[in-house]
Amino acid sequence: MFQAREFGARLMVPAQVSGLTPQDDECVVTFTDGSRTRTGAVILASGVWDRRLEVPGIDRLECISVYYAATVHEASLCQADRVAVVGGGNSVGQAALFLANYAARVHLLVRGGDLNADMSRYLVDQVERHLKSEVLLHTEVRGVSGEEKLASLMVEDNASSELRELRAAALLVFIGARPRTEWLRGVLPLDEKGFALTGTDAQAAADATRWAALGRGPLLLETALFGVFAAGDIRSGSVKRVASVTGEGAMAIRLVHEHRKQTGNPVRTAGPEGRRPAAGQSVSWR
């Protein structure tokens, strides 16, 4: 914080962005309160939304006995109870093994017919060998029951269409995530899942004439827009892990400095009418 202020950074908390508009070699960032900032560099690090299960009545149980993370907090709430985990990737296998240290029984509900399809072999072996875990393939959640907390699930075998009730005091959902990039559609190229393209992937979708005039292509974490970078979960091809996200954030700052060597553009803060600071007024870096 001290360093940020020493370099003249202006912190806006909370501030929700609603638009990004390229303008010459800069961008205008618009906020939901109507204010705007004209800037020479932008770092997109808005992360992702966890995908929710489309099951009737599940909303009222979220944060009570339906969770989208498996930390010590959730595990302590599931102690000595039966729990169900939905999904089929590595995060699901890790969550199931972790919860098995606390829960009486862990039911792993997998929509597909092969646990090896999306989970690493070493995790599959551990999950299948664990005495407290049960893998249910071809299984999808169709309903939930319980008043103040989850009591049971109605699950369907999607191969036979057979329905059955599964007792569980908690449900943990790991069915992927969608990037927070709806506001960027039509502004910069995204991949088929909505993640921001960067580096060589962005170059393939960028305006070749525009970049040729600049004398370079997009930097490693730079999008198809000059001076607009993406870091962390929002970026196409990123490793969705905390250590990787932290590293990309630091790398993005380094690339902004490299970008600024070419431009030297300051960030100018504008109000709702787009006014720039008067002569002698300080500008802010973001």
C-alpha positions, 0 to 999 in steps of 0.5 A, a space after each residue: 500500500 505504501 509503495 502504491 501511494 509513493 508511486 501515485 497510485 489511486 485506489 478505488 474500492 469498490 469500483 465496478 467496471 462496465 466498459 472498455 473502449 480503445 482510443 488511439 494508443 490508450 483505453 477509456 475505462 468506464 465505471 458503473 457510477 458514470 466516471 471514466 479513466 483514460 489509461 495507457 495500460 489495463 490489467 484484466 484480473 476479474 477472475 471467474 464465477 463458479 458454475 452453479 447446479 441447475 437444480 430446483 430449490 438448491 439456491 436456498 441451501 447455498 452457504 448452508 449446506 451447498 458449497 463451492 469450495 472445500 476448505 477447512 471451514 467447509 470440512 468442519 461443517 461436514 464432520 461425521 456426516 455423509 457428503 456428496 461431491 459433484 464433478 470429475 476433474 482433479 479439484 474434485 478428487 482432491 476435495 473428496 480425499 480432503 473431506 474423507 478426513 472429516 466426513 463419515 462417507 464421501 459420495 463422488 457424483 460423476 456425470 460421465 462414465 469414466 473417472 479417468 477422463 478428466 482426473 489424473 491417474 494418481 488421484 483416481 487410484 487414491 479415490 478408488 482405494 479410500 475406504 470412505 469414498 464411493 464413486 458413482 458414475 453416470 450420476 446427476 443431481 436432480 433434486 434436493 430435500 431438507 428444511 434448514 439444511 440439506 438432508 438428501 439428494 435425488 440423483 439419476 443414473 443418466 444411462 438407465 434413467 433410474 432415480 434414487 435418494 441419496 442421504 447427504 448432509 452437504 453437497 460440494 459442487 466443482 463443475 467448472 467456472 465461467 470467466 467474468 468477461 461478458 462486458 468484454 465481448 465485442 471489445 477483444 477476442 475471447 476463446 470459445 469458453 469466453 476466456 481472454 486470448 493473450 500472446 501468440 493466441 491473441 496475435 492470431 485474432 488481432 488486427 495484423 495491420 495495427 500491430 505491424 504499425 506498432 512494430 511488435 506483436 502482443 506480449 506474453 500476457 497482452 491481449 489483442 488490444 495494445 496495452 491491455 493485459 490479462 492475468 490469472 483465471 480470466 486468461 485463456 490457457 492459464 493454470 487455475 491455481 493460486 501460485 500461478 495466478 500470483 505469478 501472472 499478476 507479477 509478470 503482468 506488472 513487469 510487462 506493463 513497464 515494458 509496454 510503457 517504455 514504448 509509450 510513456 502514457 500516463 493514466 488520466 482520471 476523468 469524471 462523468 463528463 470525461 474531464 481531464 485533470 487541470 494543469 498541475 493536477 496529479 494524475 494516477 496510475 492504475 
